[in-house]
């Protein structure tokens, strides 16, 4: 799937493709959860909030950003701890 095909899909299909994609990371922005997934050769971020109504969790999708550029990933990469020494210390 290309980014243009994703953008041409209806909103429910976009959400399904998003959740089927590979999880990249999550962050908080303006008090809302932002989750990033890779969908085929591009990246999709959804800003969302959860609410509970009659014991059901409802996800409100507030905003979506898409990019084929990896610059969108930088905030997620900055949060990752890639410390190989720490990994090897645990294995000893």
MARTIKOL-327936 format. One record per atom (N, C-alpha, C): residue number from 0; residue in three letters; atom name; x, y, z. Coordinates in Angstrom, 2 decimals. Layout:
N
num = NUM, residuo = ALA, atomo = CA, xx = X, yy = Y, zz = Z .
...
//
This chain:
92
num = 0, residuo = UNK, atomo = N, xx = 0.84, yy = -1.17, zz = 0.00 .
num = 0, residuo = UNK, atomo = CA, xx = 0.00, yy = 0.00, zz = 0.00 .
num = 0, residuo = UNK, atomo = C, xx = 0.89, yy = 1.24, zz = 0.00 .
num = 1, residuo = UNK, atomo = N, xx = 0.49, yy = 2.23, zz = -0.76 .
num = 1, residuo = UNK, atomo = CA, xx = 1.23, yy = 3.48, zz = -0.78 .
num = 1, residuo = UNK, atomo = C, xx = 0.56, yy = 4.48, zz = 0.17 .
num = 2, residuo = UNK, atomo = N, xx = 1.28, yy = 5.53, zz = 0.47 .
num = 2, residuo = UNK, atomo = CA, xx = 0.71, yy = 6.57, zz = 1.33 .
num = 2, residuo = UNK, atomo = C, xx = -0.53, yy = 7.17, zz = 0.69 .
num = 3, residuo = UNK, atomo = N, xx = -0.52, yy = 7.39, zz = -0.61 .
num = 3, residuo = UNK, atomo = CA, xx = -1.70, yy = 7.95, zz = -1.29 .
num = 3, residuo = UNK, atomo = C, xx = -2.89, yy = 7.00, zz = -1.21 .
num = 4, residuo = UNK, atomo = N, xx = -2.67, yy = 5.71, zz = -1.33 .
num = 4, residuo = UNK, atomo = CA, xx = -3.76, yy = 4.74, zz = -1.19 .
num = 4, residuo = UNK, atomo = C, xx = -4.33, yy = 4.78, zz = 0.23 .
num = 5, residuo = UNK, atomo = N, xx = -3.44, yy = 4.90, zz = 1.21 .
num = 5, residuo = UNK, atomo = CA, xx = -3.88, yy = 5.01, zz = 2.61 .
num = 5, residuo = UNK, atomo = C, xx = -4.74, yy = 6.26, zz = 2.79 .
num = 6, residuo = UNK, atomo = N, xx = -4.28, yy = 7.38, zz = 2.28 .
num = 6, residuo = UNK, atomo = CA, xx = -5.01, yy = 8.64, zz = 2.43 .
num = 6, residuo = UNK, atomo = C, xx = -6.34, yy = 8.63, zz = 1.68 .
num = 7, residuo = UNK, atomo = N, xx = -6.42, yy = 7.87, zz = 0.59 .
num = 7, residuo = UNK, atomo = CA, xx = -7.67, yy = 7.76, zz = -0.18 .
num = 7, residuo = UNK, atomo = C, xx = -8.69, yy = 6.83, zz = 0.49 .
num = 8, residuo = UNK, atomo = N, xx = -8.23, yy = 5.98, zz = 1.40 .
num = 8, residuo = UNK, atomo = CA, xx = -9.13, yy = 5.04, zz = 2.08 .
num = 8, residuo = UNK, atomo = C, xx = -10.04, yy = 5.81, zz = 3.04 .
num = 9, residuo = UNK, atomo = N, xx = -11.18, yy = 5.20, zz = 3.36 .
num = 9, residuo = UNK, atomo = CA, xx = -12.08, yy = 5.86, zz = 4.31 .
num = 9, residuo = UNK, atomo = C, xx = -11.48, yy = 5.78, zz = 5.72 .
num = 10, residuo = UNK, atomo = N, xx = -12.03, yy = 6.56, zz = 6.61 .
num = 10, residuo = UNK, atomo = CA, xx = -11.48, yy = 6.72, zz = 7.96 .
num = 10, residuo = UNK, atomo = C, xx = -11.39, yy = 5.40, zz = 8.72 .
num = 11, residuo = UNK, atomo = N, xx = -12.39, yy = 4.56, zz = 8.63 .
num = 11, residuo = UNK, atomo = CA, xx = -12.37, yy = 3.27, zz = 9.34 .
num = 11, residuo = UNK, atomo = C, xx = -11.29, yy = 2.36, zz = 8.77 .
num = 12, residuo = UNK, atomo = N, xx = -11.11, yy = 2.36, zz = 7.46 .
num = 12, residuo = UNK, atomo = CA, xx = -10.05, yy = 1.54, zz = 6.85 .
num = 12, residuo = UNK, atomo = C, xx = -8.68, yy = 2.06, zz = 7.27 .
num = 13, residuo = UNK, atomo = N, xx = -8.51, yy = 3.38, zz = 7.33 .
num = 13, residuo = UNK, atomo = CA, xx = -7.24, yy = 3.95, zz = 7.77 .
num = 13, residuo = UNK, atomo = C, xx = -6.90, yy = 3.48, zz = 9.19 .
num = 14, residuo = UNK, atomo = N, xx = -7.89, yy = 3.51, zz = 10.07 .
num = 14, residuo = UNK, atomo = CA, xx = -7.66, yy = 3.07, zz = 11.44 .
num = 14, residuo = UNK, atomo = C, xx = -7.28, yy = 1.59, zz = 11.49 .
num = 15, residuo = UNK, atomo = N, xx = -7.94, yy = 0.77, zz = 10.67 .
num = 15, residuo = UNK, atomo = CA, xx = -7.63, yy = -0.66, zz = 10.63 .
num = 15, residuo = UNK, atomo = C, xx = -6.21, yy = -0.89, zz = 10.12 .
num = 16, residuo = UNK, atomo = N, xx = -5.81, yy = -0.19, zz = 9.06 .
num = 16, residuo = UNK, atomo = CA, xx = -4.44, yy = -0.32, zz = 8.55 .
num = 16, residuo = UNK, atomo = C, xx = -3.44, yy = 0.15, zz = 9.60 .
num = 17, residuo = UNK, atomo = N, xx = -3.76, yy = 1.24, zz = 10.30 .
num = 17, residuo = UNK, atomo = CA, xx = -2.88, yy = 1.76, zz = 11.34 .
num = 17, residuo = UNK, atomo = C, xx = -2.65, yy = 0.72, zz = 12.43 .
num = 18, residuo = UNK, atomo = N, xx = -3.71, yy = 0.16, zz = 12.98 .
num = 18, residuo = UNK, atomo = CA, xx = -3.57, yy = -0.80, zz = 14.09 .
num = 18, residuo = UNK, atomo = C, xx = -2.92, yy = -2.10, zz = 13.64 .
num = 19, residuo = UNK, atomo = N, xx = -3.01, yy = -2.44, zz = 12.35 .
num = 19, residuo = UNK, atomo = CA, xx = -2.36, yy = -3.64, zz = 11.82 .
num = 19, residuo = UNK, atomo = C, xx = -0.87, yy = -3.41, zz = 11.54 .
num = 20, residuo = UNK, atomo = N, xx = -0.45, yy = -2.14, zz = 11.55 .
num = 20, residuo = UNK, atomo = CA, xx = 0.95, yy = -1.81, zz = 11.28 .
num = 20, residuo = UNK, atomo = C, xx = 1.85, yy = -2.13, zz = 12.45 .
num = 21, residuo = UNK, atomo = N, xx = 3.13, yy = -1.91, zz = 12.26 .
num = 21, residuo = UNK, atomo = CA, xx = 4.14, yy = -2.19, zz = 13.29 .
num = 21, residuo = UNK, atomo = C, xx = 4.26, yy = -1.01, zz = 14.25 .
num = 22, residuo = UNK, atomo = N, xx = 4.16, yy = -1.30, zz = 15.54 .
num = 22, residuo = UNK, atomo = CA, xx = 4.26, yy = -0.27, zz = 16.57 .
num = 22, residuo = UNK, atomo = C, xx = 5.66, yy = 0.32, zz = 16.58 .
num = 23, residuo = UNK, atomo = N, xx = 5.73, yy = 1.66, zz = 16.56 .
num = 23, residuo = UNK, atomo = CA, xx = 7.01, yy = 2.36, zz = 16.64 .
num = 23, residuo = UNK, atomo = C, xx = 7.22, yy = 2.93, zz = 18.04 .
num = 24, residuo = UNK, atomo = N, xx = 6.20, yy = 3.59, zz = 18.56 .
num = 24, residuo = UNK, atomo = CA, xx = 6.34, yy = 4.19, zz = 19.89 .
num = 24, residuo = UNK, atomo = C, xx = 5.14, yy = 5.03, zz = 20.24 .
num = 25, residuo = UNK, atomo = N, xx = 5.22, yy = 5.60, zz = 21.44 .
num = 25, residuo = UNK, atomo = CA, xx = 4.14, yy = 6.48, zz = 21.89 .
num = 25, residuo = UNK, atomo = C, xx = 4.75, yy = 7.63, zz = 22.66 .
num = 26, residuo = UNK, atomo = N, xx = 4.03, yy = 8.74, zz = 22.69 .
num = 26, residuo = UNK, atomo = CA, xx = 4.47, yy = 9.92, zz = 23.41 .
num = 26, residuo = UNK, atomo = C, xx = 3.23, yy = 10.70, zz = 23.84 .
num = 27, residuo = UNK, atomo = N, xx = 3.45, yy = 11.73, zz = 24.63 .
num = 27, residuo = UNK, atomo = CA, xx = 2.36, yy = 12.60, zz = 25.03 .
num = 27, residuo = UNK, atomo = C, xx = 2.59, yy = 13.97, zz = 24.39 .
num = 28, residuo = UNK, atomo = N, xx = 1.52, yy = 14.53, zz = 23.86 .
num = 28, residuo = UNK, atomo = CA, xx = 1.60, yy = 15.84, zz = 23.20 .
num = 28, residuo = UNK, atomo = C, xx = 0.34, yy = 16.62, zz = 23.58 .
num = 29, residuo = UNK, atomo = N, xx = 0.52, yy = 17.76, zz = 24.19 .
num = 29, residuo = UNK, atomo = CA, xx = -0.62, yy = 18.60, zz = 24.61 .
num = 29, residuo = UNK, atomo = C, xx = -1.58, yy = 17.84, zz = 25.52 .
num = 30, residuo = UNK, atomo = N, xx = -1.05, yy = 16.90, zz = 26.30 .
num = 30, residuo = UNK, atomo = CA, xx = -1.87, yy = 16.13, zz = 27.22 .
num = 30, residuo = UNK, atomo = C, xx = -2.60, yy = 14.95, zz = 26.58 .
num = 31, residuo = UNK, atomo = N, xx = -2.36, yy = 14.69, zz = 25.31 .
num = 31, residuo = UNK, atomo = CA, xx = -3.00, yy = 13.58, zz = 24.60 .
num = 31, residuo = UNK, atomo = C, xx = -1.97, yy = 12.52, zz = 24.26 .
num = 32, residuo = UNK, atomo = N, xx = -2.40, yy = 11.29, zz = 24.14 .
num = 32, residuo = UNK, atomo = CA, xx = -1.53, yy = 10.20, zz = 23.70 .
num = 32, residuo = UNK, atomo = C, xx = -1.33, yy = 10.30, zz = 22.20 .
num = 33, residuo = UNK, atomo = N, xx = -0.09, yy = 10.10, zz = 21.77 .
num = 33, residuo = UNK, atomo = CA, xx = 0.23, yy = 10.05, zz = 20.34 .
num = 33, residuo = UNK, atomo = C, xx = 0.94, yy = 8.72, zz = 20.11 .
num = 34, residuo = UNK, atomo = N, xx = 0.40, yy = 7.94, zz = 19.19 .
num = 34, residuo = UNK, atomo = CA, xx = 0.95, yy = 6.61, zz = 18.90 .
num = 34, residuo = UNK, atomo = C, xx = 1.38, yy = 6.57, zz = 17.44 .
num = 35, residuo = UNK, atomo = N, xx = 2.56, yy = 6.00, zz = 17.21 .
num = 35, residuo = UNK, atomo = CA, xx = 3.11, yy = 5.92, zz = 15.86 .
num = 35, residuo = UNK, atomo = C, xx = 3.25, yy = 4.46, zz = 15.44 .
num = 36, residuo = UNK, atomo = N, xx = 2.80, yy = 4.16, zz = 14.24 .
num = 36, residuo = UNK, atomo = CA, xx = 2.96, yy = 2.83, zz = 13.64 .
num = 36, residuo = UNK, atomo = C, xx = 3.55, yy = 2.99, zz = 12.25 .
num = 37, residuo = UNK, atomo = N, xx = 4.28, yy = 1.97, zz = 11.82 .
num = 37, residuo = UNK, atomo = CA, xx = 4.70, yy = 1.89, zz = 10.43 .
num = 37, residuo = UNK, atomo = C, xx = 3.66, yy = 1.08, zz = 9.68 .
num = 38, residuo = UNK, atomo = N, xx = 3.17, yy = 1.66, zz = 8.59 .
num = 38, residuo = UNK, atomo = CA, xx = 2.21, yy = 0.97, zz = 7.72 .
num = 38, residuo = UNK, atomo = C, xx = 2.90, yy = 0.85, zz = 6.36 .
num = 39, residuo = UNK, atomo = N, xx = 3.29, yy = -0.35, zz = 6.02 .
num = 39, residuo = UNK, atomo = CA, xx = 4.07, yy = -0.58, zz = 4.80 .
num = 39, residuo = UNK, atomo = C, xx = 5.27, yy = 0.36, zz = 4.78 .
num = 40, residuo = UNK, atomo = N, xx = 5.42, yy = 1.22, zz = 3.77 .
num = 40, residuo = UNK, atomo = CA, xx = 6.62, yy = 2.05, zz = 3.64 .
num = 40, residuo = UNK, atomo = C, xx = 6.46, yy = 3.46, zz = 4.16 .
num = 41, residuo = UNK, atomo = N, xx = 5.51, yy = 3.70, zz = 5.05 .
num = 41, residuo = UNK, atomo = CA, xx = 5.32, yy = 5.05, zz = 5.59 .
num = 41, residuo = UNK, atomo = C, xx = 4.91, yy = 4.95, zz = 7.06 .
num = 42, residuo = UNK, atomo = N, xx = 4.83, yy = 6.09, zz = 7.69 .
num = 42, residuo = UNK, atomo = CA, xx = 4.57, yy = 6.17, zz = 9.13 .
num = 42, residuo = UNK, atomo = C, xx = 3.32, yy = 6.97, zz = 9.39 .
num = 43, residuo = UNK, atomo = N, xx = 2.55, yy = 6.53, zz = 10.38 .
num = 43, residuo = UNK, atomo = CA, xx = 1.29, yy = 7.19, zz = 10.73 .
num = 43, residuo = UNK, atomo = C, xx = 1.28, yy = 7.43, zz = 12.23 .
num = 44, residuo = UNK, atomo = N, xx = 0.96, yy = 8.66, zz = 12.60 .
num = 44, residuo = UNK, atomo = CA, xx = 0.78, yy = 9.03, zz = 13.99 .
num = 44, residuo = UNK, atomo = C, xx = -0.68, yy = 9.41, zz = 14.21 .
num = 45, residuo = UNK, atomo = N, xx = -1.26, yy = 8.91, zz = 15.27 .
num = 45, residuo = UNK, atomo = CA, xx = -2.60, yy = 9.33, zz = 15.67 .
num = 45, residuo = UNK, atomo = C, xx = -2.51, yy = 9.98, zz = 17.04 .
num = 46, residuo = UNK, atomo = N, xx = -3.08, yy = 11.17, zz = 17.16 .
num = 46, residuo = UNK, atomo = CA, xx = -3.27, yy = 11.79, zz = 18.47 .
num = 46, residuo = UNK, atomo = C, xx = -4.64, yy = 11.37, zz = 18.93 .
num = 47, residuo = UNK, atomo = N, xx = -4.72, yy = 10.84, zz = 20.16 .
num = 47, residuo = UNK, atomo = CA, xx = -6.00, yy = 10.31, zz = 20.62 .
num = 47, residuo = UNK, atomo = C, xx = -6.17, yy = 10.48, zz = 22.11 .
num = 48, residuo = UNK, atomo = N, xx = -7.38, yy = 10.30, zz = 22.55 .
num = 48, residuo = UNK, atomo = CA, xx = -7.67, yy = 10.27, zz = 23.97 .
num = 48, residuo = UNK, atomo = C, xx = -8.67, yy = 9.16, zz = 24.22 .
num = 49, residuo = UNK, atomo = N, xx = -8.64, yy = 8.65, zz = 25.44 .
num = 49, residuo = UNK, atomo = CA, xx = -9.57, yy = 7.60, zz = 25.83 .
num = 49, residuo = UNK, atomo = C, xx = -10.58, yy = 8.17, zz = 26.80 .
num = 50, residuo = UNK, atomo = N, xx = -11.78, yy = 7.68, zz = 26.70 .
num = 50, residuo = UNK, atomo = CA, xx = -12.78, yy = 8.00, zz = 27.71 .
num = 50, residuo = UNK, atomo = C, xx = -13.53, yy = 6.72, zz = 28.05 .
num = 51, residuo = UNK, atomo = N, xx = -14.14, yy = 6.72, zz = 29.21 .
num = 51, residuo = UNK, atomo = CA, xx = -14.88, yy = 5.53, zz = 29.65 .
num = 51, residuo = UNK, atomo = C, xx = -16.35, yy = 5.94, zz = 29.77 .
num = 52, residuo = UNK, atomo = N, xx = -17.20, yy = 5.16, zz = 29.16 .
num = 52, residuo = UNK, atomo = CA, xx = -18.63, yy = 5.42, zz = 29.22 .
num = 52, residuo = UNK, atomo = C, xx = -19.34, yy = 4.09, zz = 29.43 .
num = 53, residuo = UNK, atomo = N, xx = -20.04, yy = 3.98, zz = 30.53 .
num = 53, residuo = UNK, atomo = CA, xx = -20.75, yy = 2.74, zz = 30.87 .
num = 53, residuo = UNK, atomo = C, xx = -19.83, yy = 1.53, zz = 30.78 .
num = 54, residuo = UNK, atomo = N, xx = -18.67, yy = 1.62, zz = 31.40 .
num = 54, residuo = UNK, atomo = CA, xx = -17.68, yy = 0.54, zz = 31.47 .
num = 54, residuo = UNK, atomo = C, xx = -17.06, yy = 0.19, zz = 30.12 .
num = 55, residuo = UNK, atomo = N, xx = -17.27, yy = 1.00, zz = 29.11 .
num = 55, residuo = UNK, atomo = CA, xx = -16.65, yy = 0.77, zz = 27.80 .
num = 55, residuo = UNK, atomo = C, xx = -15.59, yy = 1.84, zz = 27.56 .
num = 56, residuo = UNK, atomo = N, xx = -14.46, yy = 1.42, zz = 27.04 .
num = 56, residuo = UNK, atomo = CA, xx = -13.42, yy = 2.37, zz = 26.67 .
num = 56, residuo = UNK, atomo = C, xx = -13.67, yy = 2.84, zz = 25.25 .
num = 57, residuo = UNK, atomo = N, xx = -13.69, yy = 4.15, zz = 25.08 .
num = 57, residuo = UNK, atomo = CA, xx = -13.92, yy = 4.76, zz = 23.77 .
num = 57, residuo = UNK, atomo = C, xx = -12.65, yy = 5.52, zz = 23.40 .
num = 58, residuo = UNK, atomo = N, xx = -12.15, yy = 5.29, zz = 22.21 .
num = 58, residuo = UNK, atomo = CA, xx = -10.97, yy = 6.01, zz = 21.72 .
num = 58, residuo = UNK, atomo = C, xx = -11.46, yy = 7.11, zz = 20.79 .
num = 59, residuo = UNK, atomo = N, xx = -11.06, yy = 8.33, zz = 21.09 .
num = 59, residuo = UNK, atomo = CA, xx = -11.38, yy = 9.49, zz = 20.26 .
num = 59, residuo = UNK, atomo = C, xx = -10.13, yy = 9.84, zz = 19.46 .
num = 60, residuo = UNK, atomo = N, xx = -10.22, yy = 9.72, zz = 18.15 .
num = 60, residuo = UNK, atomo = CA, xx = -9.11, yy = 10.06, zz = 17.26 .
num = 60, residuo = UNK, atomo = C, xx = -9.19, yy = 11.55, zz = 16.96 .
num = 61, residuo = UNK, atomo = N, xx = -8.17, yy = 12.30, zz = 17.36 .
num = 61, residuo = UNK, atomo = CA, xx = -8.22, yy = 13.75, zz = 17.26 .
num = 61, residuo = UNK, atomo = C, xx = -7.46, yy = 14.29, zz = 16.05 .
num = 62, residuo = UNK, atomo = N, xx = -6.38, yy = 13.64, zz = 15.70 .
num = 62, residuo = UNK, atomo = CA, xx = -5.53, yy = 14.15, zz = 14.62 .
num = 62, residuo = UNK, atomo = C, xx = -4.70, yy = 13.00, zz = 14.07 .
num = 63, residuo = UNK, atomo = N, xx = -4.35, yy = 13.10, zz = 12.79 .
num = 63, residuo = UNK, atomo = CA, xx = -3.51, yy = 12.08, zz = 12.16 .
num = 63, residuo = UNK, atomo = C, xx = -2.43, yy = 12.79, zz = 11.35 .
num = 64, residuo = UNK, atomo = N, xx = -1.21, yy = 12.28, zz = 11.45 .
num = 64, residuo = UNK, atomo = CA, xx = -0.10, yy = 12.75, zz = 10.62 .
num = 64, residuo = UNK, atomo = C, xx = 0.51, yy = 11.56, zz = 9.92 .
num = 65, residuo = UNK, atomo = N, xx = 0.86, yy = 11.74, zz = 8.67 .
num = 65, residuo = UNK, atomo = CA, xx = 1.48, yy = 10.67, zz = 7.88 .
num = 65, residuo = UNK, atomo = C, xx = 2.73, yy = 11.20, zz = 7.22 .
num = 66, residuo = UNK, atomo = N, xx = 3.71, yy = 10.32, zz = 7.05 .
num = 66, residuo = UNK, atomo = CA, xx = 4.94, yy = 10.73, zz = 6.37 .
num = 66, residuo = UNK, atomo = C, xx = 5.68, yy = 9.51, zz = 5.86 .
num = 67, residuo = UNK, atomo = N, xx = 6.30, yy = 9.69, zz = 4.71 .
num = 67, residuo = UNK, atomo = CA, xx = 7.23, yy = 8.69, zz = 4.20 .
num = 67, residuo = UNK, atomo = C, xx = 8.64, yy = 9.00, zz = 4.69 .
num = 68, residuo = UNK, atomo = N, xx = 8.80, yy = 10.15, zz = 5.30 .
num = 68, residuo = UNK, atomo = CA, xx = 10.08, yy = 10.63, zz = 5.79 .
num = 68, residuo = UNK, atomo = C, xx = 10.30, yy = 10.12, zz = 7.21 .
num = 69, residuo = UNK, atomo = N, xx = 11.48, yy = 9.70, zz = 7.53 .
num = 69, residuo = UNK, atomo = CA, xx = 11.78, yy = 9.18, zz = 8.86 .
num = 69, residuo = UNK, atomo = C, xx = 11.94, yy = 10.27, zz = 9.91 .
num = 70, residuo = UNK, atomo = N, xx = 11.88, yy = 11.55, zz = 9.53 .
num = 70, residuo = UNK, atomo = CA, xx = 11.97, yy = 12.64, zz = 10.51 .
num = 70, residuo = UNK, atomo = C, xx = 10.87, yy = 12.54, zz = 11.55 .
num = 71, residuo = UNK, atomo = N, xx = 9.73, yy = 11.99, zz = 11.16 .
num = 71, residuo = UNK, atomo = CA, xx = 8.61, yy = 11.80, zz = 12.09 .
num = 71, residuo = UNK, atomo = C, xx = 9.00, yy = 10.89, zz = 13.26 .
num = 72, residuo = UNK, atomo = N, xx = 9.98, yy = 10.03, zz = 13.04 .
num = 72, residuo = UNK, atomo = CA, xx = 10.38, yy = 9.04, zz = 14.05 .
num = 72, residuo = UNK, atomo = C, xx = 11.31, yy = 9.59, zz = 15.13 .
num = 73, residuo = UNK, atomo = N, xx = 11.92, yy = 10.74, zz = 14.91 .
num = 73, residuo = UNK, atomo = CA, xx = 12.96, yy = 11.23, zz = 15.81 .
num = 73, residuo = UNK, atomo = C, xx = 12.53, yy = 11.31, zz = 17.27 .
num = 74, residuo = UNK, atomo = N, xx = 11.34, yy = 11.84, zz = 17.59 .
num = 74, residuo = UNK, atomo = CA, xx = 10.95, yy = 11.87, zz = 19.02 .
num = 74, residuo = UNK, atomo = C, xx = 10.88, yy = 10.48, zz = 19.65 .
num = 75, residuo = UNK, atomo = N, xx = 10.53, yy = 9.48, zz = 18.87 .
num = 75, residuo = UNK, atomo = CA, xx = 10.45, yy = 8.11, zz = 19.39 .
num = 75, residuo = UNK, atomo = C, xx = 11.84, yy = 7.51, zz = 19.56 .
num = 76, residuo = UNK, atomo = N, xx = 12.71, yy = 7.80, zz = 18.60 .
num = 76, residuo = UNK, atomo = CA, xx = 14.09, yy = 7.30, zz = 18.68 .
num = 76, residuo = UNK, atomo = C, xx = 14.82, yy = 7.93, zz = 19.85 .
num = 77, residuo = UNK, atomo = N, xx = 14.54, yy = 9.20, zz = 20.13 .
num = 77, residuo = UNK, atomo = CA, xx = 15.19, yy = 9.88, zz = 21.25 .
num = 77, residuo = UNK, atomo = C, xx = 14.85, yy = 9.23, zz = 22.58 .
num = 78, residuo = UNK, atomo = N, xx = 13.68, yy = 8.60, zz = 22.68 .
num = 78, residuo = UNK, atomo = CA, xx = 13.25, yy = 7.97, zz = 23.92 .
num = 78, residuo = UNK, atomo = C, xx = 13.79, yy = 6.55, zz = 24.11 .
num = 79, residuo = UNK, atomo = N, xx = 14.29, yy = 5.95, zz = 23.04 .
num = 79, residuo = UNK, atomo = CA, xx = 14.76, yy = 4.56, zz = 23.12 .
num = 79, residuo = UNK, atomo = C, xx = 16.12, yy = 4.49, zz = 23.78 .
num = 80, residuo = UNK, atomo = N, xx = 16.28, yy = 3.53, zz = 24.67 .
num = 80, residuo = UNK, atomo = CA, xx = 17.55, yy = 3.29, zz = 25.33 .
num = 80, residuo = UNK, atomo = C, xx = 18.22, yy = 2.12, zz = 24.62 .
num = 81, residuo = UNK, atomo = N, xx = 19.16, yy = 2.45, zz = 23.77 .
num = 81, residuo = UNK, atomo = CA, xx = 19.89, yy = 1.40, zz = 23.03 .
num = 81, residuo = UNK, atomo = C, xx = 21.28, yy = 1.33, zz = 23.63 .
num = 82, residuo = UNK, atomo = N, xx = 21.38, yy = 0.59, zz = 24.71 .
num = 82, residuo = UNK, atomo = CA, xx = 22.62, yy = 0.49, zz = 25.46 .
num = 82, residuo = UNK, atomo = C, xx = 23.06, yy = -0.97, zz = 25.44 .
num = 83, residuo = UNK, atomo = N, xx = 23.94, yy = -1.32, zz = 24.53 .
num = 83, residuo = UNK, atomo = CA, xx = 24.36, yy = -2.71, zz = 24.39 .
num = 83, residuo = UNK, atomo = C, xx = 25.15, yy = -3.19, zz = 25.60 .
num = 84, residuo = UNK, atomo = N, xx = 25.93, yy = -2.30, zz = 26.23 .
num = 84, residuo = UNK, atomo = CA, xx = 26.67, yy = -2.69, zz = 27.42 .
num = 84, residuo = UNK, atomo = C, xx = 25.70, yy = -3.15, zz = 28.51 .
num = 85, residuo = UNK, atomo = N, xx = 24.63, yy = -2.41, zz = 28.68 .
num = 85, residuo = UNK, atomo = CA, xx = 23.62, yy = -2.78, zz = 29.66 .
num = 85, residuo = UNK, atomo = C, xx = 23.03, yy = -4.16, zz = 29.34 .
num = 86, residuo = UNK, atomo = N, xx = 22.77, yy = -4.40, zz = 28.06 .
num = 86, residuo = UNK, atomo = CA, xx = 22.23, yy = -5.70, zz = 27.63 .
num = 86, residuo = UNK, atomo = C, xx = 23.20, yy = -6.82, zz = 27.97 .
num = 87, residuo = UNK, atomo = N, xx = 24.47, yy = -6.65, zz = 27.63 .
num = 87, residuo = UNK, atomo = CA, xx = 25.45, yy = -7.70, zz = 27.87 .
num = 87, residuo = UNK, atomo = C, xx = 25.70, yy = -7.89, zz = 29.35 .
num = 88, residuo = UNK, atomo = N, xx = 25.66, yy = -6.83, zz = 30.15 .
num = 88, residuo = UNK, atomo = CA, xx = 25.82, yy = -6.96, zz = 31.59 .
num = 88, residuo = UNK, atomo = C, xx = 24.73, yy = -7.85, zz = 32.19 .
num = 89, residuo = UNK, atomo = N, xx = 23.54, yy = -7.76, zz = 31.64 .
num = 89, residuo = UNK, atomo = CA, xx = 22.44, yy = -8.58, zz = 32.14 .
num = 89, residuo = UNK, atomo = C, xx = 22.62, yy = -10.05, zz = 31.79 .
num = 90, residuo = UNK, atomo = N, xx = 23.31, yy = -10.33, zz = 30.74 .
num = 90, residuo = UNK, atomo = CA, xx = 23.49, yy = -11.72, zz = 30.29 .
num = 90, residuo = UNK, atomo = C, xx = 24.60, yy = -12.43, zz = 31.04 .
num = 91, residuo = UNK, atomo = N, xx = 25.47, yy = -11.72, zz = 31.73 .
num = 91, residuo = UNK, atomo = CA, xx = 26.60, yy = -12.35, zz = 32.43 .
num = 91, residuo = UNK, atomo = C, xx = 26.19, yy = -12.93, zz = 33.73 .
//
